[in-house]
Amino acid sequence: MNRRIHIVSFDVPFPPDYGGVLDVYLRARALKQAGYFVLLHCYEYGRGRKHDFSGIADEIHYYDRKTGVKSLFSKLPYIVKSRSSKALLSQLLSDNAPILLEGQHNTYWIGELLKHKRQIAIRMHNVEWQYYRNLAKSAKTYSERLFFSLEARKLKKQERSLSNIPVLCVSENDREYYEKEGFNALSLPVTIHPDLILEPRKGEYFALFHGNLSVAENLEAIDALISENQRQAFNIPVIIAGKNPGKPLLAKIQKAGWKCIPNPTNAELDDLLCSCSVHLLIGFKSSGIKLKVIRALLSGKPCIATKEMLGNAVFEKHCEIWNPALPLADSIAQIHAINPDSRLEELEREFGTEKLMSVFHKIGF
């Protein structure tokens, strides 16, 4: 019989259309293909429960989040308190299989699980309290700033109670942070699957920025791109593609003379990724690893990035690092062809299934 493993996801990882759930999806699929019997547990709050998970899990269980005032005013972080299903605890205690908790979000039942001497590891997608502190800095309203600031404090306080659990960190920077805080911290990068590898091809001449167009970090990045274009005009058209752009953003992009592709399908996004002339991986928040960076690197196209977007020495080797003190137009004008094969070989070595299996072996999973 295949070795069993519980994976508790903060959200439904289907479709795998944003960074956090894509990370969960790829890891679950790699484990199933490696011979694990995967029991996937998902908190569902809007993404639905009718999905074909046969490629990544052998069993799937859904749970409701306990949203509302009680969770909001708890001493625990809202993202933790709202994921406190007793049905989940019952399922996790139904056998002795190891448990992978995806994110600090799913740590509500840590105490109970430890009482039952369960084998647990936490996949840290970033340093959560730092992420919420940055959200507070970028918030547009007082109520948002207040919520994110309080959540950051609660997350930092609750984080201390998790120090006796192995944490699997998405970036080396995060691993160093948790190690200094006294955790048993290991580096576990995103697991690359061959499905993500795209064949680069020639298309129209354009630069691509893609991501969730409703989050503050990406809105800040687009503002920076527009300002740079005004500072010194780019020698290339720009396409902005991603989820849920608001009307003010659409107007801003149109005024800049650029094109926006709202809510592209996976096929449309893949086409953009492998046919663009250069990827603009611009962002100013250092938190975890952005999955869009890996997708861009796997397209075989040149990438210009801010250092904050990368968080990994391997990525830095394969990107042109933009120093915001210098015109971005100069970096774009100097882009050159790359060798996608050598890049792919190193990425597969650093982020392939063997790396995942090596880390799991170290923690006894």
Salt bridges, closest charged atoms under 4 A:
ASP11 OD1 - ARG47 NE 3.98
ASP17 OD1 - ARG47 NH2 3.17
ASP23 OD1 - ARG27 NH1 2.98
ASP23 OD2 - ARG123 NE 2.96
ASP23 OD2 - HIS125 ND1 3.18
GLU44 OE1 - ARG49 NE 3.14
ASP58 OD1 - LYS32 NZ 3.65
GLU59 OE1 - HIS61 NE2 3.16
ASP64 OD1 - ARG49 NH2 2.49
ASP95 OD2 - ARG4 NE 3.02
ASP95 OD1 - HIS6 NE2 2.78
ASP95 OD1 - ARG118 NH2 3.49
GLU102 OE1 - ARG27 NH2 2.84
GLU102 OE1 - HIS125 NE2 3.05
GLU112 OE2 - LYS115 NZ 3.43
GLU172 OE2 - ARG175 NH2 2.66
GLU179 OE2 - ARG175 NH1 2.93
ASP195 OD2 - ARG29 NH1 2.90
ASP195 OD1 - HIS193 ND1 3.55
GLU217 OE2 - LYS290 NZ 3.68
GLU220 OE1 - LYS285 NZ 2.85
ASP223 OD1 - LYS252 NZ 2.84
GLU228 OE2 - ARG231 NH1 2.85
ASP270 OD1 - ARG295 NH2 2.48
ASP271 OD1 - ARG201 NH2 1.79
GLU316 OE1 - LYS307 NZ 3.07
GLU346 OE2 - LYS317 NZ 2.85
GLU346 OE1 - HIS318 NE2 3.08
